[in-house]
Amino acid sequence: MRTKTSDKSKELTSVLHIHFKENSLYLARVKFIAQFIMALCKVQTVTFEKLACGFDTTSKVESSLRHIQRFISSFTLESDMIAKLIFNLFPENKKVRVVLSM
C-alpha cells in the first residue's frame, strides 16, 4: 500500500514532536524540521532552492526558501539532540553503527 507524502510528513512530525518535547521546541519548528527532512529525501541535494521546491506546502517556493534561510541562520540544533533522536528511532537491543559527517 502506498502512502501519501503528507501522511509521511505527519507521521514524522509526530515522532519528532515527541522527541523534541523535552527540549521545548515549538510545534511550528518541529513541522519545519519534518518538511526539511522530507524535502531532502525527495530532492537528494542540499541547495536551499531545490529544498524549497521539495516542501509539501501550498506556500510559494520563495516563501519556503525564506523560511529555510531564516531557520538556518537563527536556529542551533545541538548535536546531542540529533544523536538522541537517531538512537530513539532504532529498535531497542539491536547493535547499530552510526556515522555522521558534518
CORUR-V608360 format. One line per field, one symbol per residue. ss: DSSP state (A for helix, B for strand, O for the rest). phi: phi as a letter, one per 20 degrees, with the letter a starting at -180 (. if undefined). A space follows every 10 residues. Layout:
ss->???
phi->???
This chain:
ss->OOOOAAAAAA AAAAAAAAAA AAAOOOAAAA AAAAAAAAAA AAAOOOOAAA AAAAOOOOOO AAAAAAAAAA AAAAOOOOAA AAAAAAAAAO OOOOOOOOOO OO
phi->.edfgfffff ffgffffffe gfelffgfff fffffffffg ffelbdffff fffefebeff gfffffffff fffdddefff fffffgffee ffmdeccdcd cc
